[in-house]
Amino acid sequence: MAARNKPFHTLRSGGMKAAIWLNDGTKGPFFSTTFSRSFKDRSGAWRNASSFSFSDLEALMNLTLDAREWIASRSGTPR
């Protein structure tokens, strides 16, 4: 069984998640971020989606700002 990559850091806000990944690039290491929303399907199983409804957008915006702040504080990126 292949090993799954895990995020370097994860931020959460309700059912929303920002996964922060550490990558190696030609100019050195850098962070990237993926966003997802957890929900239960009709059978009651937890699933993740990468699409967001209107009511999710404010939480997504706040989570994006939190991720930006977390990355900036660790990578010397100007704010």
DAGI-V826254 format. One record per run of one state. SS is the DSSP state (a for helix, b for strand, c for the rest). FROM is the first residue (numbers start at 0). LEN is the number of residues. If there is no record, write none. Layout:
{{SS FROM LEN} {SS FROM LEN}}
This chain:
{{c 0 8} {b 8 5} {c 13 2} {b 15 10} {c 25 2} {b 27 13} {c 40 5} {b 45 4} {c 49 4} {a 53 22} {c 75 4}}
